[in-house]
Amino acid sequence: MRIEEVQSTTKKQRIATHTHIKGLGLDANGNALAMAAGFVGQVAAREASGLVVDMIRQKKMAGRALLLAGPPSTGKTALALGICQELGSKVPFCPMVGSEVYSSEVKKTEVLMENFRRAIGLRIKENKEVYEGEVTELSPEETESTNGGYGKSIGHVIVGLKTVKGTKQLKLDPTIYDALIKEKVAVGDVIYVEANSGAVKRVGRSDSFATEFDLEAEEYVPLPKGEVHKKKEIVQDVTLHDLDAANARPQGGQDILSLMGQMMKPRKTEITDKLRQEINKVVNRYIDEGVAELVPGVLFIDEVHMLDMECFSYLNRALESSISPIVILATNRGICNVRGTDMTSPHGIPVDLLDRLVIIRTETYGPTEMIQILAIRAQVEELVIDEESLAYLGEIGQQASLRHAMQLLSPANVVARMNGRDKICKADIEEVNTLYLDAKSSARLLQEQQDRYIS
């Protein structure tokens, strides 16, 4: 008897710069563990970020801003992503880079406003009349095409739904059949169909179809209780930007949940202030009625020194708005000019905005911490590397930067494979180190050989 291992068909996640960050690595009391959740070092910064996470969860940080300041390659972006991981998927997290505001299509403040509203969530609860159950039958009925010719079109679809209490057969419109196909509904799936709008939602596969030999990464759900036709509380999470975009080109449907199916095609068009004010009124009314709950998320602006006075003035005003997210800024600048002015200021941020910020400082990593981080990265990228090579990479990180040392891992792996080895050795890293320059070495060469370049 031959037994073969079946490889999973699920795609591997792309390895990005901060894939290894799984949280802030804190214990139950909020103390930073030496090495946890992909983090090494930065103990004070992680503990300070943990307090911020607690304040966000208790909704005591809305409208405030946080600045992560420190030299390059000290984990500022990693801290912001750690905060995002700790908050979970239900809290909106909108990352952006300061230079994104300079677009030829829309105003700078419009880009900032759009990202502000992406970072503010709305949890809507609504009682809807639905047909819910396990699909026992799914048969489209064809009719002669009304357009002439030999083709046939779907006249209606017969759907059988089963619950613990009984079964029902529904005759549905052909447009609902299209929705069933989009949701990839098959016999044995648990679905619900909204009675008013005809919207279809696939909840999962019925657990009666679950077997221990199932290879699919499927979510199994129990057979629904009660009657097929019932009233059900539906909870949906949207952001204010989703509502803005959906209402910029309304396509019918008056209730706030019907906007979900009307998401505008991704195109850069400015949304007017008048429309936003109208949406704010509707949102506030829903909150007062207890139908919806506001979820202030996190807006993360990296390289914040790239913003100019117009953007900083807007940030000042936006932070004082009643509907405002938590803003996390990050910069690696010291005392420098505020962009577009001759005014010098710490971190390139005007002093009046700086006064409103809570500042978390990140420290430069030591040699041991760098080696530990490089070992984590090698593990994430599935690279085999010996201790000597890691120590040598740590030295390169100390002389140049941690980022440069990390970037040498993949080329060194390619060189090792070209030499017929699976393990990276010191010789491979020495070879790629001679091929690629870091920023400091490049600047030094430019100074030494100024006469060879056009200036």
C-alpha positions in Angstrom: 0.0 0.0 0.0 1.4 3.4 -1.0 0.8 6.4 1.1 1.7 9.9 -0.2 1.6 13.2 1.6 -0.9 15.5 -0.1 0.4 19.1 -0.3 -2.0 21.8 0.8 -3.4 23.8 -2.0 -3.6 27.0 0.0 -1.1 29.6 -1.3 1.9 30.6 0.7 1.7 34.1 2.1 4.2 36.5 0.5 7.1 37.3 2.8 7.2 41.0 3.5 9.6 43.2 5.5 7.6 42.8 8.7 5.9 39.4 8.2 7.6 38.1 11.4 5.8 40.7 13.6 2.8 38.9 15.3 2.2 41.4 18.2 4.1 43.5 20.8 5.4 40.5 22.7 4.0 41.5 26.2 3.0 39.3 29.1 -0.3 39.5 30.9 1.0 42.4 33.1 2.1 44.5 30.1 5.8 43.8 30.6 7.9 43.2 27.5 9.3 39.7 27.1 13.0 39.6 25.9 12.1 37.9 22.6 8.5 37.3 21.7 6.0 37.8 18.8 8.9 38.5 16.4 10.2 41.4 18.6 13.7 41.7 20.1 14.7 44.6 22.4 12.9 48.0 22.4 11.5 47.0 25.8 10.4 50.6 26.9 8.9 51.4 23.5 6.9 48.1 23.4 5.6 48.6 27.0 4.6 52.2 26.1 2.8 50.9 23.0 1.0 48.2 25.1 -0.5 51.0 27.2 -1.6 52.7 24.1 -3.3 49.5 22.9 -5.2 49.3 26.3 -6.3 53.0 26.0 -7.6 52.3 22.4 -9.5 49.3 23.6 -11.1 51.3 26.4 -11.9 54.1 23.9 -9.9 56.7 25.8 -7.5 57.7 23.1 -9.7 59.0 20.3 -8.4 62.2 18.8 -5.0 61.8 20.3 -1.7 61.3 18.5 1.4 59.3 19.1 4.9 59.9 17.6 7.4 57.0 17.2 10.8 58.7 16.9 14.2 57.1 16.5 17.1 56.4 14.1 16.6 54.4 10.9 16.2 50.6 11.4 15.0 50.7 15.0 11.6 49.1 14.6 9.2 52.1 14.3 7.0 50.6 11.6 7.3 47.2 13.4 5.9 48.8 16.5 2.9 50.3 14.6 2.2 46.9 13.0 2.5 45.3 16.4 -0.1 47.7 17.8 -2.3 46.7 14.8 -1.9 43.0 15.5 -2.7 43.5 19.2 -5.9 45.4 18.3 -7.1 42.6 16.0 -9.0 42.6 12.7 -12.1 44.3 14.0 -10.3 47.7 14.6 -9.6 49.5 11.3 -5.8 50.1 10.7 -4.9 52.4 7.8 -1.2 52.7 7.0 0.1 55.5 4.7 3.4 57.2 3.9 3.9 61.0 4.2 4.8 61.4 0.5 1.5 59.8 -0.6 -0.2 63.2 -0.2 1.6 64.7 -3.2 -0.7 63.5 -5.9 -1.5 65.2 -9.2 -5.1 64.0 -9.1 -6.4 65.2 -5.7 -5.6 67.8 -3.1 -3.2 67.0 -0.2 -5.8 67.5 2.5 -8.2 65.3 0.5 -5.8 62.4 0.6 -5.4 62.9 4.4 -9.1 63.2 4.9 -9.7 60.0 2.9 -7.2 58.0 5.0 -8.7 59.6 8.2 -12.1 58.2 7.3 -10.6 54.8 6.3 -9.4 54.6 9.9 -12.8 55.1 11.5 -15.0 52.1 11.6 -18.8 51.7 12.0 -20.3 48.5 13.5 -23.9 48.4 12.3 -26.4 46.1 13.9 -29.7 45.7 12.1 -32.6 43.2 12.4 -33.5 41.9 9.0 -36.0 39.5 7.6 -34.0 36.6 6.2 -34.4 33.0 4.8 -31.6 31.0 6.4 -30.7 27.3 6.2 -28.6 24.5 4.6 -28.9 24.4 0.8 -30.6 21.0 -0.1 -31.4 21.9 -3.7 -30.1 24.4 -6.2 -31.7 24.1 -9.6 -32.0 27.0 -12.1 -35.0 26.8 -14.4 -34.3 27.9 -18.0 -36.7 29.7 -20.3 -36.6 30.7 -24.0 -34.5 33.8 -24.5 -36.6 36.9 -24.8 -34.0 38.4 -27.1 -34.6 35.8 -29.8 -32.1 33.4 -31.1 -31.4 29.8 -29.9 -30.0 30.7 -26.5 -31.8 30.1 -23.2 -31.9 32.4 -20.2 -32.4 31.7 -16.5 -36.1 32.4 -15.6 -35.9 31.6 -11.9 -34.0 29.4 -9.5 -35.4 26.9 -7.0 -33.5 26.8 -3.7 -34.3 24.3 -1.0 -33.3 25.4 2.6 -33.2 23.2 5.6 -33.0 24.1 9.4 -33.4 22.0 12.5 -37.2 22.8 12.5 -38.0 22.1 8.9 -37.4 22.8 5.2 -38.7 25.3 2.7 -38.5 25.5 -1.1 -38.0 29.1 -2.5 -38.5 30.3 -6.0 -36.0 33.1 -6.5 -35.3 35.8 -9.1 -32.5 35.2 -11.7 -30.5 38.2 -10.2 -30.3 36.2 -6.9 -28.9 33.3 -8.9 -26.1 35.5 -10.0 -25.4 36.4 -6.4 -25.4 32.7 -5.5 -22.8 32.0 -8.2 -20.6 34.9 -7.0 -20.7 33.6 -3.4 -19.8 30.1 -4.8 -22.8 28.5 -3.1 -23.2 24.7 -3.5 -25.5 22.1 -2.0 -24.5 21.5 1.6 -23.6 25.2 2.3 -25.3 27.3 5.0 -26.6 30.6 3.5 -29.0 33.4 4.3 -30.9 35.5 1.7 -32.2 38.9 2.8 -36.0 39.1 2.1 -36.0 42.9 1.2 -32.8 43.3 -0.9 -32.2 39.7 -2.1 -28.6 39.9 -0.9 -27.0 36.5 -0.4 -24.4 35.6 2.3 -22.6 32.3 2.5 -22.0 31.5 6.2 -20.0 28.3 5.7 -20.2 24.6 5.0 -22.7 22.5 7.0 -20.9 20.5 9.7 -22.8 17.3 8.6 -20.4 17.3 5.6 -17.2 17.5 7.8 -14.9 14.5 7.7 -11.5 13.9 9.3 -10.1 13.3 5.9 -11.2 16.6 4.4 -8.4 18.4 2.7 -10.2 21.7 2.2 -9.5 24.6 4.6 -13.3 25.0 5.0 -15.2 26.6 7.9 -17.9 24.3 9.1 -21.0 25.7 10.8 -23.9 24.0 12.6 -27.3 23.6 11.0 -29.3 26.8 11.8 -32.0 26.6 14.5 -35.6 27.8 14.2 -37.6 28.3 11.1 -36.2 29.0 7.6 -38.0 32.4 7.5 -37.0 34.5 10.5 -35.7 37.8 11.8 -32.0 37.9 12.4 -29.6 40.5 13.8 -26.9 41.2 11.2 -23.7 42.8 12.3 -21.5 44.4 9.6 -18.3 46.4 9.9 -17.7 49.3 7.5 -15.5 52.4 7.5 -16.7 55.9 6.9 -14.7 56.0 3.7 -16.7 53.0 2.4 -19.9 55.0 3.1 -18.4 58.1 1.4 -17.4 56.1 -1.7 -20.7 54.2 -1.9 -22.7 57.5 -1.7 -20.5 59.4 -4.2 -22.4 57.4 -6.9 -25.6 56.1 -5.4 -27.2 53.1 -7.2 -30.4 52.6 -5.2 -31.1 51.2 -1.8 -31.8 53.7 1.0 -30.8 51.8 4.2 -27.2 52.1 5.4 -26.4 48.4 4.9 -27.5 48.3 1.3 -24.5 50.6 0.7 -22.2 47.6 1.2 -23.1 46.2 -2.3 -22.5 49.6 -4.0 -18.8 50.1 -3.4 -17.5 52.5 -6.0 -14.9 51.4 -8.5 -11.4 52.4 -7.3 -11.0 55.7 -9.0 -9.5 59.0 -7.7 -12.4 61.4 -7.5 -12.8 63.9 -4.7 -15.7 63.4 -2.3 -17.3 66.7 -1.4 -17.4 68.1 2.2 -21.2 68.4 1.9 -21.6 64.7 1.2 -19.3 63.9 4.2 -21.4 66.1 6.5 -24.6 64.4 5.3 -23.0 61.0 6.0 -21.9 62.2 9.4 -25.4 63.3 10.2 -26.8 59.8 9.3 -24.0 58.1 11.2 -24.7 60.2 14.3 -28.4 59.5 14.1 -27.7 55.7 13.8 -25.4 55.9 16.9 -28.1 57.9 18.9 -30.7 55.2 18.0 -28.3 52.4 19.1 -28.3 50.8 15.6 -24.6 51.5 15.1 -21.4 51.9 17.2 -18.4 54.0 16.2 -15.1 52.1 16.3 -12.1 54.6 16.2 -9.3 52.8 14.4 -5.6 53.7 13.8 -4.2 55.9 11.1 -0.4 55.3 10.8 1.6 57.9 8.9 5.2 56.8 8.2 7.8 59.4 7.2 5.7 62.2 8.7 8.5 64.7 8.0 7.5 64.5 4.3 4.2 66.5 5.1 4.2 70.3 4.7 2.6 73.1 6.7 -0.8 72.8 4.9 -1.0 69.1 6.0 0.2 69.8 9.5 -2.4 72.5 9.9 -5.0 70.1 8.7 -3.8 67.4 11.1 -4.1 69.9 14.0 -7.7 70.6 13.1 -8.7 67.0 12.3 -7.4 65.7 15.6 -9.9 68.0 17.4 -12.9 66.6 15.4 -15.6 64.7 17.3 -15.2 61.8 14.8 -11.4 61.2 14.8 -9.2 58.1 14.8 -6.0 57.5 16.8 -3.1 58.8 14.8 0.4 57.2 15.0 3.2 59.2 13.3 6.7 57.9 12.7 9.9 59.7 11.7 13.7 59.1 11.7 14.6 62.8 11.4 16.4 64.9 14.1 16.2 68.7 14.1 15.5 69.7 10.5 13.4 72.1 8.4 9.6 71.8 8.2 9.1 70.9 4.5 8.5 73.9 2.3 9.7 76.4 4.9 12.9 77.8 6.4 11.7 77.0 9.9 13.7 74.4 11.8 11.9 72.1 14.3 12.5 68.8 16.1 11.7 65.9 13.7 10.6 68.3 11.0 7.2 68.7 12.8 5.8 72.2 13.8 6.1 72.8 17.6 2.4 73.5 18.0 1.6 70.0 16.7 4.5 68.4 18.5 3.1 69.8 21.7 -0.1 67.6 21.2 1.9 64.4 20.6 2.8 61.6 23.0 6.4 60.6 22.0 7.8 57.1 22.1 11.5 56.8 21.5 13.1 53.8 19.8 16.8 52.9 20.6 19.5 51.6 18.3 19.9 47.8 18.4 23.0 46.3 20.0 25.1 43.5 18.2 23.3 40.6 20.1 19.9 42.0 19.3 20.8 42.4 15.6 21.9 38.8 15.4 18.7 37.6 17.0 16.6 39.7 14.6 18.6 38.4 11.6 18.1 34.8 12.9 14.3 35.4 13.0 14.3 36.8 9.5 16.3 33.9 8.2 13.7 31.5 9.8 10.8 33.4 8.3 12.4 33.4 4.8 13.2 29.7 5.3 16.9 30.2 4.9 19.6 28.0 6.5 22.5 30.0 7.9 25.3 29.1 10.3 26.3 31.0 13.5 29.5 32.4 12.0 27.6 34.0 9.1 25.0 35.5 11.5 27.7 37.0 13.6 29.3 38.5 10.4 26.0 39.9 9.3 25.6 41.4 12.8 28.9 43.2 12.3 27.7 44.5 8.9 24.5 45.7 10.6 26.5 47.6 13.2 28.7 49.3 10.5 26.0 50.0 8.0 22.4 49.4 9.2 20.2 46.5 10.2 18.1 47.0 7.1 21.1 46.6 4.8 22.2 43.4 6.7 18.7 42.0 6.2 18.8 42.8 2.5 22.0 40.7 2.1 20.2 37.5 3.3 18.4 36.6 0.1 21.3 37.4 -2.4 23.6 35.3 -0.1 21.1 32.4 -0.3 21.1 32.6 -4.2 25.0 32.6 -4.2 25.0 29.6 -1.8 22.6 27.7 -4.1 24.7 28.6 -7.2 27.7 27.0 -5.4 25.6 23.8 -4.7 24.9 24.4 -1.0 21.7 24.8 0.9 23.3 26.5 3.9 24.6 30.1 3.7 28.2 30.4 4.9 30.4 33.4 5.6 32.0 33.4 2.2 28.6 33.9 0.5 27.9 37.0 2.6 31.4 38.4 2.0 30.8 38.0 -1.7 27.4 39.8 -1.8 28.8 42.5 0.6 31.4 43.4 -2.0 28.7 43.5 -4.7 26.2 45.8 -2.9 26.9 49.1 -1.2 25.0 50.5 1.8 23.9 54.2 2.0 26.9 55.3 4.1 29.5 53.6 1.8 27.8 55.2 -1.2 27.9 58.7 0.3 31.6 58.2 1.2 32.4 57.3 -2.4 30.5 60.3 -3.7 32.6 62.6 -1.5 35.8 61.0 -2.5 35.0 61.0 -6.2 33.0 64.2 -6.6 35.0 65.3 -9.7 33.7 62.2 -11.6 30.0 63.0 -11.1 27.8 65.9 -12.5 26.8 68.2 -9.7 
